């Protein structure tokens, strides 16, 4: 449905960013003119080899968190549409593992008044990790090792030997070349 006051927007470039921008603008009712010096699947473009892993990292900017949440919902919607009836996979959901060391990454400690022992306070869950579809977890390495033996998620031995804890979550990976091909049809 075209808005009565729709503007015409020029999008320069037909890589994954240009095509995704054009698609978003069309969904919002704008007229779009797309200009590019070459095909989105041209070997001179980086988009055919690109893969997009959704994962905000160390960001407290509310604007980015809002954008990130919007993008996550779009990727999950695309993933769900594909699961329902399409044979093409534009978005795949994979388990991401972010290892860390409690002793070096956590500076706040709590003291047990009875024993006088100090223990690290648990890391606060990042705001982006609150999305229910991410299945975000904070695990110790023994917990992660057990979970990976059950789920089959590969965890490098170097993670188990080097780090004390990890965050895990289900992250979408965008198949850019397949999206580019679909936009050319």
C-alpha positions as CSV (number, residue, x, y, z in Angstrom):
1,X,0.0,0.0,0.0
2,X,1.5,3.3,-1.1
3,X,1.2,6.2,1.3
4,X,-0.3,9.3,-0.4
5,X,2.7,11.4,0.7
6,X,5.3,8.8,-0.2
7,X,8.7,10.1,-1.1
8,X,11.0,8.7,-3.7
9,X,14.2,7.5,-2.1
10,X,17.5,6.9,-4.0
11,X,19.5,3.9,-2.6
12,X,23.0,3.8,-3.9
13,X,24.5,0.3,-4.0
14,X,23.0,-3.1,-4.5
15,X,24.9,-5.1,-2.0
16,X,23.2,-6.6,1.1
17,X,23.0,-3.3,2.9
18,X,21.5,-1.5,-0.2
19,X,19.0,-4.2,-0.9
20,X,17.9,-4.5,2.7
21,X,17.5,-0.7,2.9
22,X,15.5,-0.7,-0.3
23,X,13.3,-3.5,1.0
24,X,12.7,-1.8,4.3
25,X,11.8,1.5,2.5
26,X,9.3,-0.3,0.2
27,X,7.6,-2.0,3.2
28,X,7.1,1.5,4.7
29,X,5.4,2.7,1.5
30,X,8.2,4.7,-0.1
31,X,9.0,4.6,-3.8
32,X,12.6,3.4,-4.3
33,X,15.1,3.9,-7.1
34,X,18.1,1.6,-6.8
35,X,21.4,2.6,-8.5
36,X,24.5,0.4,-8.6
37,X,27.6,0.1,-10.7
38,X,27.4,-3.7,-10.7
39,X,25.2,-6.7,-9.8
40,X,24.8,-7.6,-6.2
41,X,26.4,-11.0,-6.9
42,X,29.3,-9.5,-8.7
43,X,32.7,-10.8,-7.6
44,X,33.8,-7.2,-7.1
45,X,31.2,-6.9,-4.2
46,X,31.9,-8.2,-0.7
47,X,28.2,-9.0,-0.1
48,X,28.1,-12.4,-1.8
49,X,30.7,-13.7,0.7
50,X,29.3,-11.9,3.7
51,X,27.5,-13.6,6.6
52,X,25.8,-11.6,9.2
53,X,26.0,-12.8,12.8
54,X,23.5,-10.9,15.0
55,X,25.2,-10.1,18.2
56,X,25.4,-6.7,19.8
57,X,28.5,-6.4,22.0
58,X,29.4,-4.0,24.9
59,X,26.9,-1.3,24.0
60,X,24.8,0.9,26.3
61,X,23.5,3.2,23.6
62,X,19.7,3.0,23.8
63,X,19.4,3.9,20.1
64,X,21.6,0.9,19.1
65,X,19.7,-1.4,21.5
66,X,16.4,-0.4,19.9
67,X,17.8,-0.9,16.4
68,X,19.3,-4.2,17.4
69,X,16.1,-5.5,18.9
70,X,14.2,-4.5,15.7
71,X,16.8,-6.3,13.5
72,X,16.6,-9.4,15.7
73,X,12.8,-9.5,15.4
74,X,13.1,-9.2,11.6
75,X,15.6,-12.0,11.4
76,X,13.5,-14.2,13.7
77,X,10.4,-13.4,11.6
78,X,12.3,-14.4,8.4
79,X,13.6,-17.6,10.1
80,X,10.0,-18.5,11.2
81,X,8.6,-17.9,7.8
82,X,11.2,-20.2,6.3
83,X,10.6,-22.9,8.8
84,X,6.8,-22.8,8.0
85,X,7.0,-23.3,4.3
86,X,10.1,-22.4,2.3
87,X,13.0,-24.6,1.3
88,X,15.4,-21.7,1.2
89,X,17.3,-20.7,4.3
90,X,18.0,-17.0,4.6
91,X,18.5,-17.1,8.4
92,X,20.0,-19.9,10.5
93,X,19.8,-20.0,14.3
94,X,23.1,-21.2,15.9
95,X,24.4,-21.4,19.5
96,X,26.9,-18.7,20.3
97,X,29.4,-19.1,23.1
98,X,31.1,-16.1,24.7
99,X,33.7,-17.2,27.3
100,X,35.0,-15.0,30.1
101,X,36.9,-15.3,33.3
102,X,35.1,-14.3,36.4
103,X,38.2,-13.3,38.4
104,X,39.3,-10.8,35.8
105,X,36.0,-9.7,34.3
106,X,34.1,-9.1,37.6
107,X,35.3,-6.5,40.0
108,X,32.4,-6.4,42.4
109,X,32.7,-8.9,45.3
110,X,30.4,-9.8,48.1
111,X,31.5,-10.9,51.5
112,X,29.9,-13.6,53.6
113,X,29.6,-12.0,57.1
114,X,29.8,-15.4,58.9
115,X,32.9,-16.8,57.2
116,X,34.6,-13.6,55.9
117,X,35.0,-15.1,52.4
118,X,34.7,-13.1,49.3
119,X,32.8,-14.3,46.2
120,X,32.3,-12.5,42.9
121,X,28.9,-11.1,42.2
122,X,27.3,-12.6,39.2
123,X,27.7,-10.6,36.0
124,X,24.7,-8.5,35.1
125,X,22.9,-9.8,32.0
126,X,23.4,-7.3,29.1
127,X,20.2,-5.6,28.1
128,X,20.2,-7.1,24.6
129,X,20.2,-10.6,26.2
130,X,16.8,-10.1,27.8
131,X,15.0,-11.0,24.5
132,X,13.2,-14.3,25.2
133,X,14.1,-16.0,21.9
134,X,17.8,-15.8,22.6
135,X,17.7,-18.4,25.4
136,X,20.5,-16.5,27.1
137,X,22.4,-18.4,29.8
138,X,25.4,-17.8,32.0
139,X,27.2,-21.0,32.7
140,X,30.4,-22.2,34.4
141,X,32.7,-24.2,32.2
142,X,31.7,-27.5,33.8
143,X,28.1,-26.7,33.1
144,X,29.0,-25.7,29.5
145,X,30.9,-28.9,29.0
146,X,28.0,-31.0,30.3
147,X,25.5,-29.0,28.2
148,X,27.6,-29.3,25.0
149,X,27.8,-33.1,25.6
150,X,24.0,-33.2,25.6
151,X,23.3,-30.7,22.8
152,X,26.3,-31.5,20.5
153,X,27.4,-27.8,20.4
154,X,31.2,-27.8,19.8
155,X,33.1,-26.0,22.5
156,X,36.9,-25.8,21.9
157,X,39.1,-27.4,24.5
158,X,40.9,-24.1,24.7
159,X,37.7,-22.4,26.1
160,X,37.4,-25.1,28.7
161,X,41.1,-24.8,29.8
162,X,41.3,-21.0,29.6
163,X,38.0,-19.6,30.8
164,X,36.0,-20.0,34.0
165,X,32.5,-19.1,32.6
166,X,30.6,-18.4,29.4
167,X,27.4,-16.8,28.1
168,X,25.5,-18.9,25.6
169,X,22.6,-17.8,23.4
170,X,20.8,-18.6,20.2
171,X,22.0,-16.2,17.5
172,X,20.7,-15.7,14.0
173,X,23.2,-15.9,11.1
174,X,22.0,-14.2,7.9
175,X,22.9,-15.9,4.6
176,X,23.6,-12.8,2.6
177,X,24.3,-14.5,-0.8
178,X,20.9,-16.3,-0.6
179,X,19.1,-13.0,0.2
180,X,20.8,-11.3,-2.7
181,X,19.7,-14.0,-5.1
182,X,16.1,-13.8,-3.8
183,X,16.1,-10.0,-4.4
184,X,17.2,-10.5,-8.0
185,X,14.3,-12.8,-8.8
